[in-house]
Amino acid sequence: MRFVLFFAAIAAFGQEGGALPAPQAPPVPQCDSYSIQTLPTLHWKQKTCIWRDQLITGNALTGAAFWGAVAEWRHTPPEWPQGFKGFGMQMGTRYAQGMTKSTAAFLVGGLLHEDPRPRPAYEIGCEHQHFRATGVWPRVGQSLLRVVWTHKENCHDAPAFSRLAGAFASGFVQMGWQPDRINNVSTALRGSAGAMGGYFGYSVFTEFQGDLYGLVGKLFTTGKPKP
């Protein structure tokens, strides 16, 4: 009897106009990590967020500080002073080069519709999918290849002109403040080559970053947890 009354009440509620609420529209893609990782195509907003995160991060500051300290220790160029002032000039140079590198890559990549992600999300109907390779050397080769070959928004792969532009911009921007002795095209090209090498090194590191963290965790484990 209780079941009969229960279903009768549901039927009466439906007849009185108590319809279920209409499904809500999915949230608009923002700059959150989930949207950036899963969207088949990134809009300018998501690309801008990736560029912003490359500029204002601890890695950008610590990297500039580390290489600035190395140049300060080597005292290159010798025209620059030592001490806190010299270190500030060295660190500021490398941070400015990093900002210029990221900005040039962001602008050129956006104009050419390049996808800035190392592994774009799966897109239905797209023949050029970037699946992860297995094995050490295939993964090394894949990480090196994606520096010079990138995915585009039209579901095709093409040369990564954005990273080439970033490397050249990083090398030539230092001509604005380098000492006259080394302020020439040859030095700028060497800086561009170093910036391109930074792309390759970072790509390989990010490919094996999870494996390295897992290895460190196994080496410094405190033992099995007690049941």
C-alpha positions as CSV (number, residue, x, y, z in Angstrom):
1,M,0.0,0.0,0.0
2,R,2.8,2.4,0.8
3,F,4.4,1.8,-2.6
4,V,1.1,2.6,-4.3
5,L,0.8,5.8,-2.4
6,F,4.4,6.8,-3.1
7,F,4.1,6.3,-6.9
8,A,0.7,8.1,-6.9
9,A,2.3,11.1,-5.2
10,I,5.0,11.2,-7.9
11,A,2.4,11.0,-10.6
12,A,0.4,13.8,-9.0
13,F,3.5,16.0,-8.7
14,G,4.3,15.5,-12.4
15,Q,0.7,16.4,-13.3
16,E,0.8,19.6,-11.2
17,G,3.7,20.9,-13.4
18,G,6.6,19.9,-11.2
19,A,9.0,19.1,-14.1
20,L,12.6,18.4,-13.6
21,P,14.9,21.5,-13.9
22,A,16.4,22.0,-17.4
23,P,20.0,20.9,-17.7
24,Q,22.5,23.7,-17.2
25,A,25.0,24.7,-19.9
26,P,28.6,23.5,-19.3
27,P,30.9,26.1,-17.8
28,V,32.7,28.4,-20.1
29,P,36.4,27.2,-20.6
30,Q,38.7,29.3,-18.5
31,C,42.4,29.2,-17.6
32,D,42.1,26.3,-15.2
33,S,44.4,23.4,-15.7
34,Y,41.6,21.0,-16.7
35,S,40.4,23.3,-19.6
36,I,44.0,23.9,-20.9
37,Q,44.7,20.1,-20.8
38,T,41.4,18.9,-22.3
39,L,40.3,21.5,-24.9
40,P,40.9,20.3,-28.4
41,T,41.7,23.9,-29.5
42,L,42.9,26.6,-27.2
43,H,41.6,30.1,-27.6
44,W,43.6,33.3,-27.2
45,K,42.5,33.4,-23.5
46,Q,44.1,30.1,-22.7
47,K,47.2,30.8,-24.7
48,T,47.5,34.1,-22.9
49,C,47.3,32.3,-19.5
50,I,50.1,29.9,-20.6
51,W,52.2,32.9,-21.6
52,R,51.5,34.6,-18.3
53,D,52.4,31.6,-16.3
54,Q,55.8,31.4,-18.1
55,L,56.6,34.9,-17.0
56,I,55.6,35.1,-13.4
57,T,56.8,31.8,-11.9
58,G,59.3,30.7,-9.4
59,N,61.1,28.7,-12.1
60,A,61.6,31.8,-14.2
61,L,63.1,33.7,-11.2
62,T,65.2,30.9,-9.9
63,G,66.5,30.0,-13.3
64,A,67.5,33.6,-14.0
65,A,69.2,33.8,-10.5
66,F,71.1,30.6,-11.0
67,W,72.5,31.4,-14.4
68,G,73.1,34.9,-13.3
69,A,75.2,33.6,-10.3
70,V,77.2,31.4,-12.7
71,A,78.0,34.3,-15.0
72,E,78.8,36.4,-11.9
73,W,81.2,33.7,-10.7
74,R,82.9,33.5,-14.1
75,H,82.9,37.3,-14.3
76,T,81.6,37.4,-17.8
77,P,81.5,40.0,-19.3
78,P,84.4,41.4,-17.4
79,E,83.2,45.0,-18.0
80,W,80.3,44.4,-15.6
81,P,81.0,45.0,-11.8
82,Q,81.1,42.3,-9.2
83,G,79.0,42.1,-6.1
84,F,75.2,42.7,-5.7
85,K,75.2,45.2,-8.6
86,G,76.8,42.8,-11.0
87,F,74.6,40.0,-9.9
88,G,71.5,42.2,-10.4
89,M,72.7,43.0,-13.9
90,Q,73.3,39.3,-14.7
91,M,70.0,38.1,-13.3
92,G,68.1,40.9,-14.9
93,T,69.6,40.1,-18.3
94,R,68.6,36.5,-18.1
95,Y,65.1,37.3,-16.8
96,A,64.6,39.9,-19.6
97,Q,65.8,37.3,-22.2
98,G,63.3,34.8,-20.8
99,M,60.4,37.3,-20.9
100,T,61.3,38.2,-24.5
101,K,61.6,34.6,-25.5
102,S,58.2,33.7,-24.1
103,T,56.5,36.8,-25.5
104,A,57.9,36.3,-29.0
105,A,56.9,32.6,-29.0
106,F,53.4,33.6,-27.7
107,L,52.8,36.2,-30.4
108,V,54.2,34.2,-33.4
109,G,52.5,31.0,-32.2
110,G,49.2,32.8,-31.9
111,L,49.4,34.4,-35.3
112,L,50.3,31.1,-36.9
113,H,47.7,29.2,-34.9
114,E,50.2,26.9,-33.3
115,D,49.2,24.9,-30.2
116,P,51.7,25.8,-27.4
117,R,51.0,22.5,-25.5
118,P,53.6,19.7,-25.8
119,R,50.7,17.2,-26.1
120,P,47.5,18.7,-27.4
121,A,44.3,17.1,-26.3
122,Y,42.6,14.3,-28.4
123,E,40.5,15.7,-31.2
124,I,37.9,13.6,-32.9
125,G,38.5,13.2,-36.6
126,C,42.1,14.5,-36.4
127,E,44.7,12.3,-38.0
128,H,47.6,14.0,-36.3
129,Q,47.4,12.8,-32.7
130,H,50.3,13.2,-30.3
131,F,50.4,9.9,-28.4
132,R,53.1,9.3,-25.9
133,A,55.9,7.1,-27.0
134,T,57.3,4.2,-24.9
135,G,60.9,3.4,-24.2
136,V,63.7,5.7,-23.2
137,W,65.1,6.6,-26.7
138,P,61.7,6.9,-28.4
139,R,60.7,9.3,-25.7
140,V,63.9,11.3,-26.0
141,G,63.4,11.5,-29.8
142,Q,59.8,12.6,-29.4
143,S,60.7,15.3,-26.8
144,L,63.4,16.7,-29.2
145,L,61.1,16.6,-32.2
146,R,58.2,18.5,-30.6
147,V,60.6,21.5,-30.1
148,V,60.9,22.0,-33.9
149,W,57.6,20.4,-35.0
150,T,54.3,21.4,-33.5
151,H,50.6,20.9,-33.8
152,K,48.3,23.5,-35.3
153,E,44.7,24.4,-34.8
154,N,43.7,23.1,-38.3
155,C,44.6,19.5,-37.2
156,H,47.9,19.5,-39.0
157,D,51.6,19.5,-37.9
158,A,54.1,22.1,-39.1
159,P,57.5,23.6,-38.1
160,A,57.5,25.4,-34.8
161,F,58.2,28.9,-36.0
162,S,57.2,30.3,-32.6
163,R,60.1,28.7,-30.8
164,L,62.5,29.7,-33.5
165,A,61.2,33.3,-33.1
166,G,61.6,33.0,-29.3
167,A,65.1,31.9,-29.6
168,F,66.2,34.6,-32.0
169,A,64.4,37.3,-29.9
170,S,66.1,36.1,-26.7
171,G,69.5,36.2,-28.4
172,F,69.2,39.6,-30.0
173,V,67.4,41.5,-27.2
174,Q,70.6,41.6,-25.2
175,M,72.2,43.9,-27.8
176,G,70.3,46.6,-26.1
177,W,72.7,46.6,-23.0
178,Q,75.7,44.4,-23.7
179,P,79.2,46.0,-23.6
180,D,80.4,47.4,-26.9
181,R,83.2,44.7,-27.1
182,I,80.6,41.9,-27.5
183,N,77.6,43.8,-28.7
184,N,77.5,42.3,-32.2
185,V,75.5,39.9,-34.3
186,S,77.9,37.0,-33.6
187,T,77.2,37.2,-29.9
188,A,73.5,37.5,-30.5
189,L,73.5,34.4,-32.6
190,R,75.3,32.5,-29.9
191,G,72.7,33.6,-27.5
192,S,70.0,32.5,-29.9
193,A,71.6,29.0,-30.1
194,G,71.7,28.8,-26.3
195,A,68.1,29.8,-26.1
196,M,67.2,27.0,-28.6
197,G,69.3,24.6,-26.6
198,G,67.2,25.6,-23.6
199,Y,64.1,24.5,-25.4
200,F,65.5,21.1,-26.1
201,G,66.8,20.6,-22.5
202,Y,63.5,21.7,-21.0
203,S,61.5,19.4,-23.3
204,V,63.6,16.4,-22.4
205,F,63.4,17.2,-18.7
206,T,59.6,17.6,-18.7
207,E,59.3,14.3,-20.6
208,F,61.1,12.4,-17.8
209,Q,60.1,14.6,-14.9
210,G,57.6,12.2,-13.5
211,D,60.1,9.3,-13.7
212,L,62.7,11.3,-11.9
213,Y,60.4,12.2,-9.1
214,G,59.3,8.6,-8.8
215,L,62.9,7.4,-8.6
216,V,63.7,10.0,-5.9
217,G,60.7,8.9,-4.0
218,K,61.8,5.3,-4.0
219,L,65.4,6.2,-3.0
220,F,64.3,8.2,0.0
221,T,61.3,6.2,1.1
222,T,60.8,5.8,4.8
223,G,59.6,2.3,4.6
224,K,56.2,0.6,4.1
225,P,53.3,2.2,6.1
226,K,52.1,0.2,9.1
227,P,48.8,-1.5,8.6
